[in-house]
Amino acid sequence: MGNLYSQQQRWPEAITAYQDALAAVEILYEFSFSLRGKLDVLGESADLFHRTAYAFARCGQLSEAVVILERGRARNLRETLVRDRTDLDQVATINRELHDQFQTAATTLRELEGQERIRTSLEDKTAINVTPAGIRKQTLQVRKKLQTAVRQIRQIQGFENFLALPTIADIKQALEPQQPLIYLTTTEYGSLAFIISHSHNDDPKIDLVEIEEFKDSNLRELLTGEELSWFTVYRQYKQDKNMRQKWFAAIDHVTQKLWSNLMEPIIKSLLTQQLTQAILIPISCHGYANFNDPLNSGLSMAHDEILTLRDFLDLKLKAVRLAVLSACETAIPGLETIDEAISLATGMLQGGVAGVAASLWSVSDISTMMLMAKFYELWRKENLPLQEALRQSQKWVRDTSNGEKTAYFESFLPTFATTRMAKSAADALWERLILENPEDNYFQHPYFWSAFIYNGI
């Protein structure tokens, strides 16, 4: 009914229908005993959050629209991070028994989810001594105990919203001065960007940028439909490296379309508001993304062993500040539940790492070495925040000439014993660059520098 009302532009009625549907989704999600079941619910309902937010925006209820988008974004990951990372020392001081009940249930649930991931990855389902019925029974019991503990924890002052759905107050708390958050949604009726910034009121300031000419069908065409669509050409390039120029052309084509249709109107709005800084363990080996089964995405290790996303989800890495996954495709999520962002990078976050830098496509070894060398220098030596260090290192690869890069890595060679880079790495980069015309910039194309993104804090 919500879709029918939306087609008729009867937005208040559409909101009512969509809210009823979201309430049903919430019930299904809460009563799904398995991780797979929860992801299935989220995958089937992903578009519902975008449609509901669009209807709210059409009624001028921007705060409600933003909250709906946040609630539909990486739901499972958010719950896991809050469950496993929240400091409950205050709860332990007030009620040690309640604290222990929650921690025991959370740990047991994490172990059961690990067993489920292992079982789904095995061809021989009898290889582990746990049946689906056994996992289901245990999971139901543990979730019941966990929910009981959560309800009791919410009775404690300061923990009223523990593991609750996010609110506009939570979104406001995430804001940094002069660094607005931007929520972007694309539907069959057009695209909307919500620019959220600080205000003197209780609620944050929300400005709406309407981009009605760019619809969901346009986005799908760019990603999977036309000759130069992103995933079509990328699959061709992975199978045949001689297709690199076509992959370059696809990167240019898609990013130019996204810039002109989506980012340019947003940037203009930011400039109008004088907001110019919006926020939208080193491992280097071969990596790959499994689009249809993201839990089987992984890194190729020594002796042909594969370290998959399933393995990362079971790690305990709470003392790790930064993981750099400079292998190929380590940030690509699965396509089935795209809003859940199930990737190697989010697996590291769920395992306890505070921040992860990872790549969106198969990257050049040479440009990645240059990017990472500059990134580490800006972070460790110049003390830039991680996300700013990555941005500045990408700009450096993009904007400096071959001659400037050669001089930079040449400076590492005479004092390699005390430098930030191994002599062998500096040698390889210097020898590669010295062959190029010093006035040119061989690595200017986005393929070489724009694949890396940063997730975390």
Wavefront OBJ file of the C-alpha trace (Angstrom):
o trace
v 0.000 0.000 0.000
v 2.854 2.365 0.749
v 4.150 2.061 -2.808
v 0.677 2.707 -4.208
v 0.236 5.820 -2.081
v 3.717 7.001 -3.096
v 2.869 6.643 -6.780
v -0.152 8.855 -6.121
v 1.996 11.262 -4.070
v -0.234 10.711 -1.046
v 2.727 10.950 1.267
v 1.029 10.957 4.714
v -0.843 7.755 3.843
v 2.376 6.282 2.446
v 4.164 7.020 5.737
v 1.485 5.223 7.740
v 1.646 2.164 5.479
v 5.440 2.098 5.464
v 5.606 2.428 9.259
v 3.310 -0.564 9.617
v 5.610 -2.497 7.297
v 8.689 -1.432 9.273
v 7.051 -2.567 12.501
v 6.482 -5.978 10.910
v 10.119 -6.071 9.775
v 11.229 -5.295 13.318
v 9.206 -8.231 14.667
v 10.618 -10.578 12.028
v 14.154 -9.376 12.762
v 13.827 -9.818 16.524
v 12.361 -13.320 16.176
v 14.888 -14.531 13.588
v 16.970 -16.996 15.582
v 19.932 -17.175 13.186
v 22.331 -14.622 11.775
v 21.390 -15.805 8.278
v 17.719 -15.262 9.053
v 18.352 -11.730 10.278
v 20.345 -10.881 7.156
v 17.573 -12.304 4.969
v 15.046 -10.032 6.688
v 17.305 -7.007 6.215
v 17.975 -7.884 2.586
v 14.285 -8.219 1.751
v 13.394 -4.946 3.478
v 16.365 -2.760 2.471
v 14.407 -0.694 -0.051
v 11.647 -0.097 2.501
v 13.843 2.186 4.628
v 14.711 4.361 1.614
v 11.079 4.628 0.500
v 9.926 5.524 4.014
v 12.619 8.185 4.369
v 11.634 9.663 1.006
v 7.975 9.865 2.080
v 8.919 11.582 5.350
v 11.052 14.092 3.425
v 8.187 14.885 1.069
v 6.130 15.767 4.154
v 8.885 18.016 5.478
v 9.718 15.665 8.365
v 13.468 15.637 7.805
v 14.553 14.410 11.243
v 12.283 11.395 10.926
v 13.645 10.694 7.444
v 17.260 10.756 8.638
v 16.511 8.484 11.604
v 14.828 5.951 9.291
v 17.895 5.921 7.008
v 20.211 5.443 9.975
v 18.095 2.572 11.306
v 18.312 0.782 7.971
v 22.084 1.186 7.670
v 24.403 -1.646 8.786
v 21.909 -2.781 11.430
v 23.581 -6.079 12.244
v 27.073 -4.577 12.357
v 25.919 -1.722 14.597
v 24.284 -4.105 17.058
v 27.364 -6.308 17.197
v 29.712 -3.363 17.785
v 27.534 -1.963 20.575
v 27.057 -5.388 22.129
v 30.759 -6.242 22.129
v 32.366 -2.831 22.731
v 30.202 -0.868 25.167
v 31.951 -0.206 28.470
v 29.723 -1.829 31.097
v 31.978 -1.220 34.103
v 29.342 1.059 35.612
v 26.776 -1.735 35.300
v 29.199 -4.122 36.999
v 29.598 -1.675 39.890
v 25.841 -1.432 40.381
v 24.865 -5.029 39.614
v 27.695 -7.506 39.070
v 25.312 -10.414 38.501
v 23.451 -8.552 35.737
v 26.757 -7.557 34.117
v 27.951 -11.170 34.109
v 24.627 -12.439 32.759
v 24.869 -10.050 29.809
v 28.528 -10.794 29.089
v 27.962 -14.573 29.260
v 24.982 -14.382 26.911
v 26.808 -12.050 24.474
v 29.890 -14.303 24.398
v 27.802 -17.441 23.901
v 25.815 -15.786 21.100
v 29.020 -14.752 19.357
v 30.278 -18.358 19.545
v 26.988 -19.703 18.165
v 27.123 -17.234 15.285
v 30.652 -18.476 14.588
v 29.416 -22.084 14.509
v 26.681 -21.058 12.100
v 29.178 -19.372 9.769
v 31.441 -22.427 9.865
v 28.563 -24.787 9.132
v 27.318 -22.768 6.154
v 30.831 -22.718 4.675
v 31.311 -26.506 4.775
v 30.286 -28.758 1.925
v 30.002 -31.633 4.389
v 27.500 -30.300 6.921
v 28.211 -33.229 9.235
v 31.867 -32.226 9.623
v 31.050 -30.315 12.790
v 29.263 -31.929 15.653
v 26.373 -29.438 15.826
v 23.028 -29.779 14.045
v 20.954 -26.840 12.743
v 18.241 -27.775 15.269
v 20.829 -27.762 18.041
v 22.158 -24.343 17.048
v 18.610 -23.014 16.748
v 17.602 -24.230 20.194
v 20.718 -22.833 21.856
v 20.435 -19.530 19.995
v 16.804 -19.040 21.004
v 17.677 -19.672 24.652
v 20.680 -17.336 24.579
v 18.839 -14.536 22.769
v 16.062 -14.730 25.365
v 18.615 -14.369 28.174
v 20.334 -11.527 26.316
v 17.069 -9.638 25.769
v 16.182 -10.031 29.459
v 19.584 -8.658 30.481
v 19.263 -5.751 28.032
v 15.858 -4.773 29.421
v 17.274 -4.781 32.953
v 20.356 -2.779 31.939
v 18.073 -0.122 30.424
v 16.656 0.445 33.892
v 20.048 1.791 35.009
v 20.600 5.545 34.721
v 22.751 6.363 31.703
v 21.911 3.124 29.892
v 18.282 3.862 28.960
v 19.051 3.538 25.232
v 21.446 0.586 25.430
v 21.115 -1.488 22.235
v 18.043 0.553 21.271
v 17.362 1.784 17.754
v 19.214 5.036 16.948
v 17.532 8.416 17.470
v 18.187 11.922 16.190
v 20.051 12.559 19.473
v 22.485 9.751 18.609
v 23.073 11.264 15.177
v 23.668 14.701 16.707
v 26.199 13.204 19.111
v 28.220 11.906 16.144
v 28.565 15.372 14.605
v 31.898 17.193 14.627
v 32.170 21.010 14.406
v 32.229 22.183 10.791
v 32.008 18.556 9.594
v 28.423 17.758 8.616
v 27.123 14.282 8.027
v 25.471 13.525 4.704
v 22.828 10.860 4.200
v 22.132 10.065 0.559
v 19.182 8.000 -0.637
v 18.197 7.071 -4.171
v 14.686 5.819 -4.962
v 12.518 5.325 -8.027
v 11.161 8.853 -7.451
v 14.562 10.553 -7.328
v 17.474 11.146 -4.952
v 17.695 13.154 -1.749
v 20.712 14.283 0.251
v 20.282 15.254 3.907
v 23.084 17.536 5.127
v 23.197 17.472 8.923
v 25.179 20.015 10.895
v 25.335 21.536 14.370
v 22.681 23.988 15.528
v 21.929 25.868 18.729
v 18.729 23.885 19.203
v 18.258 20.423 20.651
v 17.943 18.923 17.176
v 20.674 19.296 14.542
v 20.208 21.494 11.476
v 19.116 19.481 8.424
v 19.248 20.855 4.884
v 17.643 18.921 2.049
v 19.157 18.718 -1.427
v 16.644 17.375 -3.946
v 18.048 15.562 -6.997
v 14.870 14.250 -8.568
v 16.329 13.611 -12.025
v 18.698 10.900 -10.703
v 16.647 7.829 -9.845
v 17.281 4.285 -8.697
v 17.061 3.074 -12.304
v 19.859 5.481 -13.301
v 22.085 4.162 -10.525
v 21.451 0.527 -11.453
v 22.230 1.307 -15.076
v 25.588 2.786 -14.104
v 26.470 -0.168 -11.887
v 25.224 -3.173 -13.843
v 23.274 -2.189 -16.940
v 25.158 -0.408 -19.704
v 28.283 -1.306 -21.682
v 30.549 0.759 -19.440
v 28.762 -0.157 -16.203
v 30.968 -0.568 -13.158
v 30.527 -4.247 -12.293
v 30.209 -5.416 -15.910
v 33.558 -3.975 -16.946
v 35.250 -4.814 -13.654
v 34.419 -8.522 -14.068
v 35.810 -8.365 -17.607
v 38.987 -6.729 -16.330
v 39.456 -9.362 -13.608
v 39.307 -12.102 -16.235
v 41.484 -10.304 -18.769
v 44.051 -7.735 -17.611
v 44.331 -6.490 -21.213
v 40.964 -4.825 -20.560
v 42.608 -2.282 -18.257
v 41.972 0.690 -20.535
v 38.288 -0.220 -20.703
v 38.262 -0.447 -16.889
v 39.884 3.014 -16.775
v 37.143 4.270 -19.098
v 34.443 2.724 -16.900
v 35.897 4.375 -13.786
v 35.932 7.732 -15.593
v 32.421 7.261 -16.956
v 30.725 6.129 -13.745
v 32.493 8.562 -11.401
v 31.820 11.467 -13.778
v 28.121 10.573 -13.893
v 27.928 10.211 -10.115
v 29.771 13.484 -9.637
v 27.633 15.525 -12.017
v 24.316 13.989 -10.948
v 24.840 13.521 -7.190
v 27.978 15.032 -5.723
v 28.029 18.358 -7.571
v 24.635 19.503 -6.190
v 25.714 18.422 -2.700
v 29.056 20.249 -2.946
v 27.308 23.402 -4.125
v 24.982 23.239 -1.118
v 27.946 22.742 1.251
v 29.778 25.717 -0.233
v 26.657 27.851 0.108
v 26.611 26.991 3.816
v 30.403 27.437 4.086
v 30.761 23.815 5.193
v 33.824 22.440 3.465
v 34.794 19.326 5.449
v 31.925 16.880 5.141
v 32.443 13.303 6.237
v 30.869 11.055 3.757
v 47.695 -4.670 11.449
v 49.199 -4.030 7.934
v 48.202 -6.819 5.544
v 49.377 -6.804 1.945
v 48.540 -9.847 -0.144
v 46.028 -10.966 -2.733
v 42.406 -10.481 -1.794
v 39.093 -11.039 -3.511
v 35.426 -10.239 -3.057
v 32.694 -12.825 -3.382
v 29.719 -10.673 -4.394
v 27.095 -13.391 -3.931
v 28.502 -14.902 -0.735
v 30.420 -12.117 1.050
v 31.330 -14.332 4.021
v 33.592 -16.242 1.611
v 35.476 -13.080 0.587
v 39.037 -13.376 1.806
v 42.781 -12.885 1.698
v 45.177 -15.352 0.088
v 47.831 -16.214 2.682
v 50.943 -18.396 2.578
v 50.693 -22.050 1.465
v 47.510 -21.271 -0.518
v 45.496 -20.841 2.674
v 42.524 -18.462 2.640
v 41.667 -16.113 5.509
v 37.966 -15.411 4.982
v 35.538 -12.896 6.405
v 34.178 -15.727 8.563
v 37.610 -15.975 10.191
v 37.777 -12.225 10.856
v 34.365 -12.217 12.516
v 35.662 -14.644 15.154
v 38.802 -12.638 16.005
v 39.429 -10.676 19.209
v 41.404 -7.576 18.146
v 40.367 -4.930 20.651
v 43.923 -3.607 21.131
v 44.431 -2.905 17.396
v 44.172 0.776 16.392
v 44.444 0.352 12.625
v 44.235 -2.457 10.084
v 45.334 -1.658 6.533
v 43.949 -4.185 4.053
v 45.941 -3.148 1.011
v 44.969 -6.308 -0.845
v 42.490 -6.138 -3.704
v 38.735 -5.760 -3.117
v 38.895 -5.818 0.681
v 36.189 -3.142 1.121
v 33.655 -4.451 -1.411
v 30.409 -5.513 0.276
v 28.160 -8.311 -0.877
v 25.319 -7.414 -3.208
v 22.589 -9.376 -1.443
v 22.306 -7.104 1.622
v 24.152 -4.036 0.396
v 23.061 -1.755 3.268
v 24.566 -4.205 5.760
v 28.060 -3.578 4.346
v 29.284 -7.160 4.840
v 32.946 -7.001 3.805
v 36.429 -7.839 5.021
v 36.756 -4.304 6.380
v 33.592 -4.524 8.472
v 34.677 -7.993 9.592
v 37.793 -6.408 11.082
v 35.665 -3.748 12.790
v 33.424 -6.444 14.218
v 36.522 -8.297 15.393
v 37.505 -5.271 17.484
v 39.773 -3.121 15.280
v 39.149 0.615 15.776
v 39.750 1.623 12.151
v 40.259 -0.099 8.796
v 41.622 1.182 5.482
v 40.622 -1.090 2.588
v 40.222 -1.126 -1.187
v 37.172 -1.158 -3.446
v 38.782 -2.794 -6.478
v 41.861 -4.645 -7.664
v 44.690 -2.160 -7.137
v 48.113 -1.530 -8.656
v 50.952 -2.845 -6.472
v 53.241 0.105 -7.248
v 50.683 2.854 -6.636
v 49.495 1.074 -3.473
v 53.061 0.960 -2.130
v 53.424 4.691 -2.791
v 50.060 5.479 -1.253
v 50.727 3.406 1.863
v 54.235 4.855 2.331
v 52.858 8.399 2.260
v 49.857 7.415 4.394
v 52.025 5.963 7.167
v 54.315 8.999 7.110
v 51.409 11.452 7.413
v 49.809 9.441 10.201
v 52.839 8.394 12.252
v 55.296 11.237 11.616
v 52.974 14.222 11.092
v 50.218 12.974 13.439
v 47.343 13.578 11.033
v 44.029 11.841 11.850
v 43.774 8.563 9.957
v 41.031 9.617 7.556
v 42.847 12.881 6.774
v 46.169 11.050 6.295
v 44.512 8.775 3.738
v 42.901 11.712 1.929
v 46.165 13.660 1.762
v 48.149 10.625 0.564
v 45.583 10.034 -2.205
v 45.903 13.664 -3.291
v 49.700 13.303 -3.249
v 49.631 10.271 -5.577
v 47.141 12.057 -7.833
v 48.825 15.463 -8.052
v 52.605 14.985 -7.884
v 54.677 14.402 -11.005
v 56.804 11.337 -11.658
v 59.869 13.467 -10.913
v 58.511 14.586 -7.554
v 57.685 11.009 -6.596
v 61.161 9.862 -7.673
v 62.801 12.519 -5.500
v 60.600 11.537 -2.554
v 61.569 7.850 -2.632
v 65.179 8.693 -3.486
v 65.378 10.400 -0.094
v 64.749 7.067 1.595
v 67.770 5.317 0.078
v 70.906 6.824 1.748
v 69.643 6.326 5.303
v 67.477 3.274 4.879
v 68.610 1.814 8.227
v 66.717 4.497 10.123
v 64.063 5.389 7.576
v 60.355 4.707 7.627
v 60.607 2.295 4.683
v 62.637 -0.808 3.922
v 65.418 -0.224 1.384
v 64.058 -2.965 -0.891
v 60.680 -1.230 -1.105
v 62.228 2.187 -1.722
v 64.521 0.658 -4.381
v 61.562 -0.927 -6.195
v 59.562 2.299 -6.239
v 62.523 4.446 -7.257
v 63.503 2.081 -10.099
v 59.918 2.019 -11.356
v 59.547 5.805 -11.324
v 62.962 6.670 -12.772
v 61.868 5.095 -16.077
v 58.978 7.539 -16.474
v 59.050 11.055 -17.928
v 59.650 13.215 -14.827
v 57.240 15.903 -16.082
v 54.331 13.498 -16.496
v 52.115 11.976 -13.819
v 51.655 8.320 -14.659
v 49.466 7.740 -11.600
v 46.975 10.573 -12.064
v 44.024 8.341 -13.020
v 41.575 7.516 -10.160
v 42.302 3.814 -10.701
v 45.662 4.258 -8.999
v 44.672 6.241 -5.912
v 40.917 6.359 -5.254
v 40.200 2.697 -4.441
v 41.000 3.074 -0.735
v 38.414 4.082 1.859
v 38.556 4.369 5.640
v 36.024 2.930 8.086
v 35.969 3.367 11.848
v 37.173 6.008 14.266
l 1 2 3 4 5 6 7 8 9 10 11 12 13 14 15 16 17 18 19 20 21 22 23 24 25 26 27 28 29 30 31 32 33 34 35 36 37 38 39 40 41 42 43 44 45 46 47 48 49 50 51 52 53 54 55 56 57 58 59 60 61 62 63 64 65 66 67 68 69 70 71 72 73 74 75 76 77 78 79 80 81 82 83 84 85 86 87 88 89 90 91 92 93 94 95 96 97 98 99 100 101 102 103 104 105 106 107 108 109 110 111 112 113 114 115 116 117 118 119 120 121 122 123 124 125 126 127 128 129 130 131 132 133 134 135 136 137 138 139 140 141 142 143 144 145 146 147 148 149 150 151 152 153 154 155 156 157 158 159 160 161 162 163 164 165 166 167 168 169 170 171 172 173 174 175 176 177 178 179 180 181 182 183 184 185 186 187 188 189 190 191 192 193 194 195 196 197 198 199 200 201 202 203 204 205 206 207 208 209 210 211 212 213 214 215 216 217 218 219 220 221 222 223 224 225 226 227 228 229 230 231 232 233 234 235 236 237 238 239 240 241 242 243 244 245 246 247 248 249 250 251 252 253 254 255 256 257 258 259 260 261 262 263 264 265 266 267 268 269 270 271 272 273 274 275 276 277 278 279 280
l 281 282 283 284 285 286 287 288 289 290 291 292 293 294 295 296 297 298 299 300 301 302 303 304 305 306 307 308 309 310 311 312 313 314 315 316 317 318 319 320 321 322 323 324 325 326 327 328 329 330 331 332 333 334 335 336 337 338 339 340 341 342 343 344 345 346 347 348 349 350 351 352 353 354 355 356 357 358 359 360 361 362 363 364 365 366 367 368 369 370 371 372 373 374 375 376 377 378 379 380 381 382 383 384 385 386 387 388 389 390 391 392 393 394 395 396 397 398 399 400 401 402 403 404 405 406 407 408 409 410 411 412 413 414 415 416 417 418 419 420 421 422 423 424 425 426 427 428 429 430 431 432 433 434 435 436 437 438 439 440 441 442 443 444 445 446 447 448 449 450 451 452 453 454 455 456 457
